[in-house]
Amino acid sequence: MRTIYVVLAFFWVFISCSTAQEFDKTKLDQYFDVLEANDKFMGSVAISKGGELMYTRSLGYCDLSTETVAEASSIFRIGSISKTFSTVLTFKAVSEGKLNLDQTIDRYFPKITNSDSISIKHLLGHRSGIHNFTNDEAYMTYNTSPQTEEQMVDIIVKAGNDFEPGSKAEYSNSNFVLLTYILEKSFGKSYGQLLEEYIAQPLGLSNTYVGGVIDIARNECSSYKHNGTWKKETDTDMSIPVGAGAVVSTPTDIVKFSDALFGGKLITQEQLEMMETIQDGYGLGLFRFPFHERISYGHTGGIDGFSSLFGYLPDGKVSFAMTSNGFNMNTNDIAIALLSAVYNKPFEMPVFNSYSVDPATLEQYVGSYTSSSFPLKINITKEDNQLMGQATGQPSFPLEATAEHQFEFSPAGIVMKFNPEENKMAFEQRGANFTFTRE
């Protein structure tokens, strides 16, 4: 749900083959033991094969203030995985004759630019051209306060459009917020009722529903950001993301949903093929992820300090899901480890390097850094003996020392190497390299 920022962007890309052999549960347990011992990840994972649950693991705390330990039944905000649920509900509406994928949205939102040319299918495939409201700096000024449908539509209308409908694809949460309101009007029921009636109740997903104020007594988890220690994140009011990011769930429920979706129990085969058809990087409520020579279909999610992922691989009928309420590493590595264990691929135990730095020396890195080849300025500050980075208009992130003059933000694969004497900083992320100069 939240904005995927340029400097913090990370894509769930799995790397390069073989048929599924024996599942290496012991090694996978050892992998998660290392993460837990180094306080790198809080959350849960689940894997199913052929519709049967084969592995679950939970790490860390669901809530630190009450020292509630995470369990398989702990409930997480799953962010944009909600969009896959919303897509299924849209096809339910199509099957019942309540909606047509080619119908335009001007009947519902006449004030939106190009509404007479934007179709339901455009919304599903991020091809509407409607601007993504979560990209705007103003979003962080209201995201924790309740918003009505009228207020949200007004925000989206004022944000405008970025391109002509159907001309290309660009990720926009606005699409699925609007789609939520269309579904509610079409069925005459709330999104929460639709989710329960058409998906959760038929599949027995007892821990999947539209979230609200986080309720620890209900085993709902809070989320955290790691700035040297875990610090609680603010909570987005769920009246804002609705069908774009307001669903809460568990990994075991998500793999049940995945098995049902790809097993033909929720929509028709023709509709599923439409969801899986990728155009300009997007399917309808799905992404496509490679893992060696295999292909999986699924979605990622991020809201507040939560991160999530699910996928389905037809080879072996494998579903996997991960939900996290706090991470201090690249969680894509976890997905790789999960699938490597299933398909008998080698994967390495993680090694986490730390480097001791005198807090008094951090001042030598503080300043504003610019690069002629990078669109954003990066500000380096010191907060409570912690070095922090922040790109223009984006959230700050903690930097961990890993060598002399070298700091990393591993969740996004960022490495910064400072040369204080020359006022330079080398910035690396996922193979991209930039040289910054301190102003």
N, C-alpha and C positions, 0 to 999 in steps of 0.2 A: 504493500500500500504506500509506504513512505517513498519520497523521492529517491531515485537511485542517482546519486551525485557523481559528477565526472571524476573527481579525484578519489572518491570512495567506491567507484563502480567495481563490482565483481560479478562475473558471470559463471553460472554453474556449468562449467565445461569439463567433461570427463575425458580421460585420455586413453589412448589407443588400445586380446583376441582369444577364442577357444570355447569349448563347450563346458557347461556347468559340470563340475565334479563334486567332490565332497565339500560340504560347508565347514570352513575352519572356524568354529565357534571359539575355540581356545585362544587362537591368535587375536580374534576380534575383541574378546574380553580383555586380553592383555593391552591391546591398543587403547581401549577406553580407560583401563586402569592408569595408563600413563597420562591421559588427558586429565583425569580426576586428580591424580597426585600433583600435577602442575597447575591446577586451578584454571584450566584453559576453556572449559566448556560446561555449561549447565543446560540440561535438557533431556530429551528422550529420543530414541530411534526404534523403528520396527521394520521387519522384513517379512514378507509372505511369499510363498512359492506354490503355484497351483491352487491358490485360494486358502492355503493353510499357513497360519502364523508360524514362522520358524525361528525368529529371534527378536528379543526386545532388550533394551538396556536404558536405564535412567541414571543421570549423574547430577550431582550438585543439589541445589536447593530450589524448591518451588517458590519459597518466600523466605528471605533472610531474616526479616524482622521477627518472625515467629520460629525460625529455624526449622521450617517445614521441608523435609527432604523430598526431592522429586521422585515420583513413582510412575509406573506405566499408565496409571489413571489420572495423572496430573494434567490439567487442562491449560492449553497455551493459545494465545492469539496467533492465528496462522496467516494473517495479512492477505496477500494477493492470491493465495491458494483459493480464497473465497471466490475468485473469478471463475474457477473451473466449476464450482457448485452453481454459480449464477448462470453459466452457459448451459448446464444440464437443465436448469429450471426454464431457460428460454426455449430449449427444444421440447420440453414438456408442454409449454404454451403453444408452440407450433403444432405439435401432434394433436392438441385439443382444438385447433382452429382459432385460438385466441390471438395469435400473432403470425405474421409472415416475415421471413427473413428479409425480403426485398421491400417491405413497406418502409416509408420514410417517417421521420420522427416529428414532423411539423405539427401533426395533430396534437402531440403532447407538449412540445416545446417550441412554439412559433417564434419566440424571441431569439433563439439560437441561430446564429449566422449559418446559412446553407442548410437549415433544417429540412427544407423540401427536397434536398439532394442526399441527405445522410440517411442510410438505411440501418435497420436493426443489425444486419450482418456487418456493416461498417463498424458499429460499436463493438461487436464481438471480436473483430479482427484488428482493432486499433487503427482503422483506416478512415475514421470520421474527419480528422483534421481538427477536432475540438481540443483546445489547449488543456494540458494537464495542470489542474489547479494546485497540486501538491508541489509543483516546481517553483512556485512563487514564494518570495520571502514572506509575504503576508500570511501564508498558511500557518506558520509557527506562532502567529499572534492569536489565532482562534481555535487551533486544533484540539485544545483540551476543554472547550466549551460546547455545550449542546447547540446543534444547528437544526433548523427545520428544513423541510423539503424546499420551501419557498426561498429560504436563505441560501441553500446550496445551489439551487438553480440560478439564482441571481449572481452568485460568485462565478459560476461556470459561464454564464452569459457574458459577464463583464470581462472575463479572461480572454474571450475571443477565440479565434481559430488560427491554426498555424499553416494549413495547406488545404487544397481543394479535396473534397471527399473522394476516396478511392484512388488518388494519385500516388500515394505511398502509404507506409505504415509508420506510426510513431506511438510508443507506449503512453497511454493516458488513463489515469484513474477516473477522470471525468466520464469516460465512456460507460463504465460499469456502475457508477453512481446513478447516471441517467437511466441505465437499463433497469436498475432496481425499481425506480419509480414507475417505469413502464410495466414491469411485471406485476407490481402491486395494483396498478390500475386495471390491468387485463384480467387478473384473477379476483379482484375485490378483496384481497387478503394481504396481510403484512408479509414482508420478506421472511421474517422468522417463522410464520405459520407455513409458508410455502416450503421452506427448508425442512421443517419437521414432517410435513405431510407427504412430500414427494421423495425425500431422500433419507433423512435420519430415521424416521419410524419404520419404513419398509426394510431398511438394511440393519436395523438394530444398533444404530449409532447413538448410544446413550450419552456420550460426552461431546456431541457435536450440536451446536446451536449458535444463535446470534448473541455475541457477548454484550456486556454492559459494564457497569462499574465493577472492577475486579473484586471478587469475593473469595477471600482466602478460605473461609469456612466451607466453600463449595469446591475446594481443591483447585481453584483457579490461580495461576501463577502470576507473580509480578515480574517485571523485566528489569535488567540491569546493564550498566555500561561499566567497563573495566578501565578505571583511571588509577592504576596502581592497586586499588582495591575495588570491590564491587560497589557501585553506587546506583541507587534506584532511579530508573527513568520515569519521566512524566508519562501519564496515560492519555492517549488520544481518546476523545469522546466518540463512542461508536455510532453516534447518529451521523457522523461525517462520512466514514468509508462505506457504510452499509454493505451492499453486495459486492463492492470492490475490495473490501478488506475487514469486515466486522465479524466473520465467523471464527469461533473458537473450537478446538478439537484436540485430539491426542493422536500420536502416530499410529496406534492400533486401529482407531476409527478411520484414519485417512487411508490406510492400506486396504481396509474393507471397502471403502468407497472406490478406491482405484480398481480393485478386483472386480467390483460390480460394474463400474463404468466400462472397462475394457473387456469385460466378459459378457457384454450385451444385456445386462439386467436393468439398465436405466433408460437407455435410448436405443434407437434402431441402429443397425450396422451402417446404413447410409449416413445417418447423422454423425456417428462416431468418425467416419471417414472424412466428413466435412471438418470436424474439430481437428483432425490430424493433418489436414492439408495446410502446409506451410507456405505463406506468401510474404515475402520481404521480412522473414524471420519470425512471423507470428502465425499460429493457427488460431482456431476459435476457442479461446479459453485454455489453450495449451501451448507449450514450447516443445521443441525437439532437442534432446541432449544426446551426444555421442558418448559411448563407453567402449573403447577399443573398436572392434568392427560392428558392435551392436548399436542399436538406436533405442532410446527410451523417450516416452512422451510424459509430460507432467507440467509442473509449475513451481515457481519459487514464491516466497512471501517475506515481507519485512515490514514491521510496524513497531514504533517505539524501540525498545531493545530486543524485540523478538525477531527471530529469523527462522524460516521454515522451507522445506523442500519435499516434493514427492515426485515419484516417477514410476513408470511401468515399462518393462521390457518384455515384448512378446516371446522372445527366446527363453523358454522356461517358465513363462507366465509369472514373472517376478515383479512384485510391487515393493517399494521401499519408501519410508518417510522419516523425516527428521524435524523435530521442533526444538527450538532453543529459546531460553529467556535470558541468556548471557553467554557471550563468547569472546575469547581473547586469542583467536587464531583464525585461519582461513577455513571456514566450515566446509568448503568444497572438498577438502582433504578427507573429511569424514565420509562424505558420499562415496568417494573413490574407495575408501577402506571397506565400506559396507558391500559395495558391488564386487570388489576384488575377492572378498571372503566367499561370496555366493558363487562366483564364476572361477574360483580357484586361480586367481591372478596373484602375482607377488605384490606385496605392499610392505612398506617399511614402518617400523616403529618410530614415532615422531621423537625428535630431539629438540629440546628447547634451550637455547643458549641465553644466558643472562650476563650482563657486564655491569660491574659496580661503578657508579659515577657519583662523585661528591656533588650534592645538590648545589653547592656554591658555584660550581663551574658551569652550570646550565645557562647562566646569564650570557655567556659568550655566543650562544646560538640564537638568542632572542632577536627578532626583527621582522621586517616585511621583505619577502623575496619575490622577485618577478623574473619572467623569462619571455623572450620575444617569440618563442615557439610554443608557449603554453598559455591558454586563454585566461587563466585565473591567477590572481596573486595569492601567495601562501604566507600567512602570518604565523610565526612561531612565538609562543608565549610560555611563561613559567607559572604554573598554578600549584601551590602546595607542594613544592619540590618535585613537580612532575612537568616534563616538557610536553607541550601541546601544539598540535598543528591545526590550522583552519584555512580552507580555501574560501575565496570571496563568496559570501552569501550562503555558506554551507556550514553544517555542524562541526564543532571541534572534535578532535580525536587524539587520544593519548599516544605518545611516542616512547617506546621502550629501548633503552640502550642495549646494543648487542656487540659493540666493539668501540674502540676509541673513535670519537667523533661520528659514530654511526648509530642511527636510531631507526626503529621499524614500527609500522602499524600492520601487524600480520593479518588481521581479518580482511584487509583490502590489498594485501601484497605490496605494501608501500615500504620502500627503503630510502632513507635520506642520509647522505654522507656529507658532512659539513667540513668546510675549510674556513675556520673563523678568521685566520690571518688575511685571507684574500677575499673575505666576504662572499664566498661562493657556497652553493649547496647543490649536490648532484641528486636528482630525484629519479627513482626507478619504480616502475609499477608494471608487472606482467610483461616484461620485455621491452617496455617503452622507457626511454631515457631522456631527461631534460636537464639542462644546466640553469640554475637560478642564481641571481645576484642580489645581495642584500642592498636595499635602498639606503 
